[in-house]
Amino acid sequence: MTEPRLQVAVVIATAGRPDVVGDVLADLAAQTVAPDHVVLSVPDERSLPTGGVPDGVLVTRASGVAAQRNAGMRAVPGVDVVLFFDDDSRVRADFVENALAVFESDPSVLALSARVLLDGAVGPAVTVDDALRALAESARDPDPAGGQPVADRKTLYGCGFGYRVGATAERFDERLPLYSWLEDHDLARRLLKQGRLVTAPQCVIVHRGVKSGGRTAHVRLGYSQVMNPSWFVRKGSFPLPLAADEIGRRVVKNAVLSLGGPEAAWRRQRLRGNALAALDVLRGRFTPERILQL
C-alpha cells in the first residue's frame, strides 16, 4: 500500500501589483501536480489580481511580507509543505511535482530553494516573453536538473522556496514590516539548526524583478539594511560576521554610488536610512519596526 503524498500549499504575498500577480497564479493552475491549496495574501483589495481571483484560491489579509506569509500559512493548517513565490516569479509547470519528489525522497531535507534561471532583481527586469522562453528551453532539456544533484546550502531565496511547515514551529519574524528585508535569510538560519536546506535544480523559476509596486521607499529600505541584520544578531539567528557582511556590502555600495551617476539621489536616501539605523543600534535600540515611522 503506497503512502499518501505530502499535502502541499502555495502562498503568494503581494502588494500593489494587481497587473503582475495574475501570471504566477496562472502558472500554479497549470502545474503537472496541483497544489492542495493556493493562498494569495494581500494588504488590501487594490492588490488583488486585475483579472479577479481564480476559483479555489484562498485570500488572506495582512501587511508586510513576513506577516502576509504567516497569514497564508495559518489559512492552511495541517499541510506538510508550503511553497512560496514572489508575485513576479514565473514558475515552470513541474515545480510542485519536483519539489514534492525532493521532500518525499529525503526526510532529512527541511527546506529547498529553487534554481533561478533569470533574476531581474540583480539587473534589468526580465520581460514576460524572456521569462517564458527561458522556462520553455529548460523544460526541453532531457535532464531538467542539468546533471546537478540536490546541493546543501545555508540560505533560502525568497522568490522561490519551500519548507516542511509541519515539521517545525519556525515562522517568519513579524517584527520585520513592509518588505521584511532578509526575512528569508533569517528563517533559513533558524531552520538550518533543525535540518538540511538544499538547492533543488529541478525546481525551476524565473524571477522577473519587476520594478514597481507598493513596497520600496529608500530611506526605509536603508534603515532595514542595517537594522534587520543587527536584530538577527541580537535574537541569535545570525552570527556577527554574517551580519557585518550583510550590512557592510550594502552600506559601501550605497556610499560609492551616492557620489554620482543615475542612482546617486536614491542611494543617498538609502545611506541616510543606514545612518539612522546605525545610530539606533549604537544606542542599544533594536527596532526593525521603526521604518513605519520614517
N, C-alpha and C positions, 0 to 999 in steps of 0.2 A: 504494500500500500504506500503510494507516494505521499510525502509530507506536503501540506498546503503551502503555497508560496507565501513569502512575506507580504504583508499589507503595506502599500506604499502610497504616500500622498505627495503632491507638489504644492509648494507655497511660492507665490509671486508677490513681492512687496513693490508697490508702485506709488508714485506721487506726481501729479501734474503732467502726465504724458498719455492722455487718452488715445492719441493717434498712433502710439507706438506699441502699447501693451497687447493689443489685439493679435499681433503677429506671433508672439510667443504662445498665446493661448491656442492659436490655430495649430502651431507645431505640436502642442501637447495632445490636441484632438486627433492628430494623425500618427500617434505612436504605435509601433508594432505590438506592444503590450501596453494597454491603457492603464494609467494610474488609477488606484481605487478612489482617490479624491483629488480635485484641483481646487485650491483656495486662492482667491485674489484678495490681498489685504491692502486697503486704501485708507487715506486720511479723510476723504470727503467724496461726495458724489461726482465732483468735477474730474476726479481721477479715474472714473470708470471708463471702459473702452468706448470709443466713439460709436462703434457698431453694436453696442449693447453687450451685456454679459451672456456668454454662451450657456445653453442649457446644462444643468448639472454642476456648474461652477459655483462654489460657495463664496460668499463675500463677507469679510470681517473688516472692522474699522479700528484703526489705531494710528498714531502719529509717530514717525521716526522708524527707520529701517529695523532696528532691533525690536522695538515694541510691535511693529507690524508682523515680523516673522514669528514672534512668540504668539501673537494673537492667532495667526494662521495655524500654528501647531495645536493651540488649545481647541480649535474648531474641529479637530480630527483626533479625539482621544482614542487610544487603543491601536493606532497604526504602529508598525515596526520601524519603518524608514520614512524620512521626509527628505525630499529633494528640493533645492532652492535654486531659482534662476533670477537674474536681473530682468527687469521688464524689457530691456533692449537686447537680450540674448536671443539667438536663433538656435534651435535645438534639433539635432539630427533625429530621424524617425525611430532609430533603435536605441535611443539613450536609456529610456526606462528599462527596456529589456536587458540591456547590457549591465546597467547598474545593479539590477536585481541579481543577475548572474554572479557579479563580484561578491555581493553581500552573502548570497546563499552558498557560494562555494568555499568561503573562508570566514568562519565565525570570528577570527581574530581582527578582521577589518571593522573598525568602528566608524570610519568616515572615508569618503572618497571625494576627489576633486576631478573635474573634467579636463579633457585635453582641449585647449582653446586654439582653434585654427588661425583665427584673426582676432586682434584685440584693438578696438578703436579707443580704448582708454589710455593707450600708450602712444597714440598718434592720431592721424585724421580719422574721423568717424567712418565706419565701414558702411557702404551702401547696402540696401536690401539685395540688389542684384549680385553684388560681390559676395555677400554672405551666403545666399542660396547656391551660387556657383561653387563656392568652397565646400559646402556641405555635400553637394551632389558629387563632386570629384572625389571626396574622401569616401563616400559610400560605394563608389565603383572599384575601390581597391579591394582585391580579394582577401587581403589581410587588413581589416579596418584598424587594427591596433598598430599597424606599421612595424610589426615584429617586436614591438616593445612590451615587456611584461609589466604587470602592475608593480609600481615602484613606491617605496616608502617616502614620506615627506613630513614636514613639520608645520605646514600651513594649509589653509583651505582658501580657495579663491572664490569670493562671494558671487561672481557672475554665474557659477555653475558648480554646485557641490551637494552632498547629501550625507546624512548620518543616521545611525540607529537610535532614534529618539526613545525607543522602548527599552534600551539597554543602559541609559544614563539619565540622570536628572539635570544635566547641564543644558542651559538655555542661553539665549543672548542677553547681554547686560543692558537692561532698560535705562540705566543711568547715562547711556550714550544716546542723546536725542538726535533728531533730524537725520542726516546721512550716516550717523553712527560710525564715524571713522574707525577703521580697523576692527570692527565688531566680529568679522570672520576670523581674523588672526587671534583675537582674544579667545574666542570659542575654541579654535583649533588647539591653542596651547593648553587649555583645560582638558580637552578631550584626549590629548596626547598622553596625559598621565594615566589614562584608563584603557587605551587600546591603540591599534595601528591606524594611521592616516595614510592614504595611498593616492597616487595619481592613477586613474583608470583610463588608459589611452583609447579604449574602445568606446568611451562615453564622450561624445564629440559635440562641441558647440562653437558658435561664433559670437563674440561679444562686440556688438556694433559700436558701443561707446558714444551713443547719441548725445550731443552737447546741448540738450535742452531739458527743461523740467523744473521742478519746484524745490530743489534741494541746495543749489550752490549759492553761497554768499561768502566772499573770500575772507573777510575778517573772521567770520565764524569758523570756516574751514582751517584757517591758520591757527586759530586757538586750539581746535581739536587735534591738529598735527603734533602739538606739544603736550597738551593736557592728557589726551587719552592714553598714550604710552606711559606717561607718568603715573596715571591712575592704575594702569595694569601692574606696574611695579609695586605700587602701594598695596594692592589686593592680592598679589602673589602669582598672577598668571604670566607675567613677563619677567625674565631675568634683566638686571640692569643693563648689561651690554647690548641686549636686543633693543631695549627701549632707546638707549643712546644712539644706536644706529638708525632706528626709525625716525627719531627726531632730527638727528644731525643731517641726514641726507636731505630732508625737506627744507630745513632752515637754510642750509648752504645754497640749495637750488633757488629758493626764494630770494635770498640776498644777492646772488650773482645776477639773476635775471631781472631784478628790480633796478639795476643800474642803467638799463636802456633796452630798446627793442620793442616789438609789438606787445610783449607781455608785461612790460615794466609797471604799468598802472595797477593791474590787479595783483601782481607779485608783491608790490609794496603793501597792499591791503592784507595779503596773507602774512607778510612779515610783521605787520602790526599785531595781527592775531597771535603770531608766535610769541611776540614780546609780552603781550598781556598774560598769556598762559604761563610763561616762564616766571613772571613776577608773582603770580598766584602760587605756583609750586614753591618758589623760594620763601613765601610766607606760610608754607605748610597747608595751603588750600588745594585740595584735590577735588575739583568741581567741574566735571565734564558738562553738567547741565547749564553752566553759565553762558554757553553760546546762545541760549534762548533770550538772554538779556543784552546781547551785543547787536 
